[in-house]
Every structure is written in C-alpha cells, then in structure tokens.
C-alpha cells in the first residue's frame, strides 16, 4: 500500500510542461475551476499551509509552481536551503494540491498564460519580492484579457 502513495505523490510532480498543459486542458473541458500559486516554499509553516488551503478552496484544482534552485539563487542571491525536489515533495503530498510544477522564470506570467488558470493567488511575500510596477501591470493586463480573477491571500 505504501508504494501506491509514493507513486501518487510523485505523479503530481511534473518536471515537464506538456503533461501539465494536457492535464489542465482536460480540467477545462470538464469545467473544473483551476487555481494557480507560485513561490519558493523553502519552509512550509502553519501560515503558508493556511494560505495554500485557502487557495485550494477557491477552485477544484490547485496548481503549485515551485521556483527552481537556479531561480532561487538568482532572486535571493543565495543557495536555497533545500533542493527544489525537496521543496516540491511536501506540496505534492498534500491532498488538495493537484499538480506541482517547477518555475524557472522570475515571474510566472508566461506559465499563467499557458495554463489558463481561473484564479491566480498572490501571497504577500510574492508581492514584496516583485514590487516592480511593470511586472504587476503585465500580469494584470493578462488577467483582464483572459478575465481571470486574481486574489491576494494574507
């Protein structure tokens, strides 16, 4: 029985984008609402767990994008405390998380455009990390075009 759970958890961790795009297309076809969050997820404490569950409650499927080690080094100018796989695995083990993907771009605008989530969720630390107005404006323009609702969870 243990092997089944391990396989289930690892099946939620997608290293490539194509399987994720195919899965989200199936969800759209079934009219299941998708929610997108991204972050570094070096430490998952009760506060971040509460934020993730709130995000999951906004839709039927939760897509979590974890920053790659290279991106973490670039943004924070330091080596991540844990490898990307070690940060993604606990997220994939959460029952309310549908898929975990790796993000290798500073801002997920292109990934959001490709995935077409119904809701994108910004955590306060993500907003502080990307204070540049043109990045926020670019995402907001994208959200208006697609009529996606953007939500901040504090």
Backbone torsions as a table, in degrees:
resi	resn	phi	psi	omega
1	UNK	NA	-37.0	-179.0
2	UNK	-58.6	-40.6	-179.6
3	UNK	-60.6	-37.5	179.2
4	UNK	-60.6	-41.9	178.9
5	UNK	-67.8	-40.4	178.7
6	UNK	-62.5	-43.7	178.1
7	UNK	-63.8	-40.5	178.7
8	UNK	-61.4	-45.6	-179.6
9	UNK	-62.3	-47.9	-178.4
10	UNK	-67.9	-27.3	178.4
11	UNK	-69.6	-20.2	177.8
12	UNK	-81.9	-14.7	-178.6
13	UNK	-95.2	108.6	-175.1
14	UNK	-106.2	112.6	178.1
15	UNK	-74.6	-26.0	-178.5
16	UNK	-108.0	157.0	-177.4
17	UNK	-82.1	-32.4	-175.6
18	UNK	-57.3	-49.0	178.3
19	UNK	-60.8	-33.5	178.8
20	UNK	-68.0	-44.0	178.4
21	UNK	-62.0	-40.5	178.2
22	UNK	-64.7	-42.2	-179.6
23	UNK	-66.1	-44.0	-179.7
24	UNK	-66.9	-31.5	175.3
25	UNK	-64.4	-40.0	176.8
26	UNK	-63.5	-40.6	178.7
27	UNK	-64.0	-42.1	178.2
28	UNK	-62.9	-40.4	179.3
29	UNK	-60.6	-36.4	178.7
30	UNK	-84.5	-0.1	-179.7
31	UNK	62.8	35.3	174.6
32	UNK	-87.4	133.4	-178.7
33	UNK	-76.2	132.4	179.8
34	UNK	-113.0	144.9	179.9
35	UNK	-123.8	137.4	-178.0
36	UNK	-119.5	131.2	172.0
37	UNK	-132.7	153.0	174.0
38	UNK	-141.4	158.7	179.1
39	UNK	176.1	-175.8	179.8
40	UNK	-87.2	-39.9	177.1
41	UNK	54.9	43.6	176.7
42	UNK	-71.6	-33.7	178.9
43	UNK	-133.1	126.0	177.3
44	UNK	-107.4	99.0	179.2
45	UNK	-100.7	-176.0	-177.3
46	UNK	-63.7	-33.2	179.8
47	UNK	-66.4	-47.7	179.6
48	UNK	-68.4	-33.4	176.1
49	UNK	-63.5	-42.2	176.8
50	UNK	-62.7	-40.7	178.6
51	UNK	-64.3	-41.0	178.5
52	UNK	-64.6	-41.6	179.4
53	UNK	-67.9	-36.3	175.7
54	UNK	-63.1	-41.7	177.9
55	UNK	-62.5	-44.3	-179.9
56	UNK	-61.4	-34.2	180.0
57	UNK	-69.5	-12.3	179.4
58	UNK	-80.5	-11.1	-178.2
59	UNK	-162.3	-179.0	-177.3
60	UNK	-84.5	-25.8	-176.6
61	UNK	-133.4	129.4	-179.6
62	UNK	-108.5	122.4	176.6
63	UNK	-105.6	123.6	-179.6
64	UNK	-113.6	123.8	176.5
65	UNK	-101.9	123.2	179.6
66	UNK	-104.7	130.0	178.4
67	UNK	-64.5	139.9	177.7
68	UNK	-70.3	164.8	177.4
69	UNK	-59.0	-42.6	-179.9
70	UNK	-61.3	-43.5	179.6
71	UNK	-67.3	-39.2	177.9
72	UNK	-60.9	-43.1	177.3
73	UNK	-61.7	-40.5	-178.0
74	UNK	-67.1	-45.7	-176.1
75	UNK	-73.6	-51.0	-174.8
76	UNK	-88.1	-10.7	-177.4
77	UNK	57.5	38.3	175.5
78	UNK	-156.9	161.8	177.6
79	UNK	-72.5	137.9	178.3
80	UNK	-64.1	150.0	179.2
81	UNK	-63.6	-36.0	179.8
82	UNK	-132.0	150.2	178.5
83	UNK	-64.3	156.7	-177.1
84	UNK	-57.2	-38.3	178.9
85	UNK	-65.0	-37.4	179.3
86	UNK	-72.8	-22.9	175.0
87	UNK	-83.9	-30.8	-177.5
88	UNK	-80.3	-34.7	-174.5
89	UNK	-57.8	-47.9	178.0
90	UNK	-61.0	-34.9	178.3
91	UNK	-65.7	-43.5	179.9
92	UNK	-65.2	-25.7	-179.0
93	UNK	-78.6	-10.6	178.7
94	UNK	-77.0	131.1	-175.1
95	UNK	-62.7	-30.2	-177.3
96	UNK	-84.7	-4.3	176.2
97	UNK	-92.8	124.8	-177.1
98	UNK	-88.2	-44.8	-178.3
99	UNK	-145.3	142.9	172.4
100	UNK	-117.2	126.2	178.5
101	UNK	-120.4	162.3	177.1
102	UNK	-100.9	135.2	-179.5
103	UNK	-107.7	124.8	-179.3
104	UNK	-116.7	13.1	177.7
105	UNK	-117.7	147.3	-175.2
106	UNK	-58.3	-37.1	177.7
107	UNK	-128.0	141.0	-172.6
108	UNK	-81.6	20.5	-175.0
109	UNK	-54.9	-45.8	-178.5
110	UNK	-68.3	-40.6	178.1
111	UNK	-63.7	-41.4	177.1
112	UNK	-62.3	-42.4	179.4
113	UNK	-60.5	-40.3	-177.9
114	UNK	-75.4	-36.4	-176.1
115	UNK	-81.0	-24.7	-179.0
116	UNK	55.3	51.4	178.4
117	UNK	-69.8	154.8	176.2
118	UNK	-75.6	-33.2	-178.3
119	UNK	-135.7	134.6	168.8
120	UNK	-111.8	138.8	-177.0
121	UNK	-116.5	128.7	175.3
122	UNK	-105.3	126.1	172.5
123	UNK	-87.4	150.0	-177.6
124	UNK	-53.6	-38.5	-179.5
125	UNK	-66.9	-29.1	176.6
126	UNK	-70.2	-38.6	179.7
127	UNK	-65.9	-42.1	178.0
128	UNK	-65.3	-34.6	-178.1
129	UNK	-70.0	-27.8	-177.4
130	UNK	-122.6	66.4	-176.8
131	UNK	-76.5	-8.2	-176.5
132	UNK	-62.7	123.7	-173.8
133	UNK	-61.2	-37.3	-175.9
134	UNK	-67.1	-29.1	177.2
135	UNK	-67.9	-47.1	-179.9
136	UNK	-63.1	-42.1	-179.8
137	UNK	-62.4	-40.8	-179.6
138	UNK	-62.0	-43.6	177.7
139	UNK	-65.9	-44.8	-179.2
140	UNK	-60.8	-39.8	176.8
141	UNK	-62.3	-41.7	178.2
142	UNK	-62.2	-43.0	-178.0
143	UNK	-65.4	-37.6	178.5
144	UNK	-66.0	-40.8	180.0
145	UNK	-61.0	-43.0	-175.3
146	UNK	-93.5	-3.2	-179.0
147	UNK	60.0	39.4	177.2
148	UNK	-90.8	141.7	177.1
149	UNK	-89.0	129.6	176.3
150	UNK	-105.5	134.2	-175.0
151	UNK	-129.5	137.3	172.4
152	UNK	-100.1	132.9	175.7
153	UNK	-115.1	123.7	-178.8
154	UNK	-103.7	NA	NA
